[in-house]
Amino acid sequence: MTAGQLHPPQRHVLVGVSGGIAIYKAVEFVRLLTKEGYGPTVVTTAAAKRFVMPLTFAAVARAGVLDDEASWQPSGGWFEHIEAARRADVMVVAPATANTVAKLAHGLADNLLSAIYLAFRGPVIVAPSANWAMYEHEATQRNLEILAGRGVDVLPTGIGDLACGEEGAGRMASPEVIMAAVRRAFAGLAKGALAGRKIVVTAGGTREAIDAVRYIGNRSSGKMGRAVADEAYLRGADVVLITTRSGDETAYRKVVVESAAEMADAVARESADAGVLVMAAAVADYRPQEVSEGKLERAAAPELTLRLVPTVDILGQTRRAGLVRVGFAAEAGPRIDRARAKKAAKGVDILVFNDILAAGIGIGSDENEITILTPAREAHVPRTSKTACARALLDEVETVLTGG
């Protein structure tokens, strides 16, 4: 059995969809859930089906869609509203129309969605959507306050052009904002070995300056490191991502660096009180011995010779008791023998090997194929998403942390 098969994803999100024009954003949100390895279940109201056919949600969720008819069909000995509430870890209502918000706030249960809400006992996220006048009405605002007072994560609406042709508040939060709320919810639920533990993850390729504008670098996209940081956050870890990519916002702390020396300083500082260090960054092995001030002029130097010197060995300098260290070995070809030698030389607890010459995986790709070398075994993860690779890697990290 491979590492990727040991712990299949068990994060189930129930997505309640009510009848509003912002429902098109719900389709994209469900697609994102599926892409990131969650198990979405969609429940639609009768009004929602007038905007988008259930088949659309079934296609992007890769699962059946529940509706009011399903609420009268027994499922495993219980009616569907109870069973659906039991299966879900997190519940999201998006779009949440003024009508649906009112039902949730006052405990009405006249359709499957509102009945599931009453039966559900986990984190609930609500993304309101309405015409500005309906949204700002005292009744709607009071209903939202009631939900927030119960601990529901009520997402703010945006201001802009509305479907009615008017402008104002009431635009539903973007799929990305709703995804961030889902990640926060799962991080709060986490109870594994990483929960509450500080983990430092590095990502991206370092840049070593030649002059003020030129540098020596590599093709690393930082995607693998970011996937590890994202997964660690979902497991409740206190994550610090040290990266050369300023890019997207994160739900956890991010430190942006450029050179190997800057990354070494950041790693030393942040890992001093950490429990886990994952060095997924592609750190340059060499840097120019001298850096020219300003910009080198081509006309003044038809030929350019650079003298390169080794950069700092970041992973080698981080060894200390109580710090679980994870290294990466990106080799040109199926040279797992080199990975084994590197694991021994660096004294790391875990080393991740991948073949950079394998087509369609590795550097710059959304997929990877890795072998995880641990103190107990070598676990192969066949070609899959980097998210799934990160999940398999952190399974092994948690095993080491618990002494397994």
Buried (B, 14 or more C-beta within 10 A) or exposed (E): EEBBEBEEEEBBBBBBBBBBBBBBBBBBBBBBBBEBBBBBBBBBBBBBBEBBEBEBBBBBBEBEBBBBEBBEEEBEEEBBBBBBBBEBBBBBBBBBBBBBBBBBBEEBBEBBBBBBBEBBEBBBBBBBBBBBBBBBBEEBEEBBEBBEEEEBBBBEBEEEEBEBEEEBBBBBBBBEBBBBBBBBBBBEBBEBBBBEBBBBBBBBBBBBBBBEEBBBBBEBBBBBBBBBBBBBBBBBBBBBBBBBBEBEEBBBEBBBBBBBBBBBBBBEEBBEEBBBBBBBBBBBBBBBEEBBEEEBEEEEEEEEEEEEEEBBEBBEEBEEEEBBBBBBBBBEEEBBEBBBEBBEEBEBBBBBBBBEEBEEBBBEBBBBBBBBBBEEEBBBBEBBBBBBBBBBBBBBBBBBBEEE
